[in-house]
Amino acid sequence: MARTTIDDTADICTLINTFDVEASTQAAVIDSLRRFTTEHACRLPGFIGASVHASLDGRHVVNYVQWASREHLTAMLESAPAKAHLAEVGRLATAVRPILYRVVFVGADPHARS
């Protein structure tokens, strides 16, 4: 699976989905996101890449997903596997906040190796 690259010159759709969770369900949410991404999302047209971030306090999970377009993302959301996955993580999380973004700036250390 390709890795995501944050590029402010790319015309792509970025979904950042924040899940509020109990510490006891953080691992289950992460596992659900990992399974859905590797078994379904990565096989769909327009999928670019995803990353999952776990908060150190155990109370949040962030899913950063890149799609070629909003239309590709919408098609994925309308699929049966996506609906089942969203229901699963909806039961595990206390709140789910999906927001679409576009990258407008990327800052980096000019001396860092890529």
Residue, then its C-alpha position, 0 to 999 in steps of 0.5 A: m500500500a502506498r504511503t500518504t504524502i502531504d503535498d500542498t500542490a496536489d489537488i486531492c480530497t483529504l478526510i480527517n476523521t477524529f474519533d473520541v473513544e474510551a481508553s478501553t476501546q481505542a485499540a478496537v477502533i484502530d483495528s477496525l480502521r486498519r482492517f477496513t483500509t487494508e481489506h476494502a478501501c485500498r482496493l477502491p478507485g481513487f484511494i491514495g493512502a491512509s494513516v491512523h493516529a492514536s492519542l497518548d491518553g488513549r481517548h482519541v483516534v485520528n484517521y487521515v485518508q487521501w482520495a483522488s477526489r470527493e467523488h471517489l470518497t463519496a463512492m466509497l462511503e456508499s459501499a456496503p463494506a463502508k456502511a458496515h465499518l462506519a456502523e462498527v466504529g460508531r458503536l465503539a466511539t463516543a463521538v465521530r467527527p469526519i471533516l473534509y480538507r484540502v492541504v494549503f501549506v506544508g512546512a518542513d526542515p529544509h535540511a532534513r533528509s527525505 
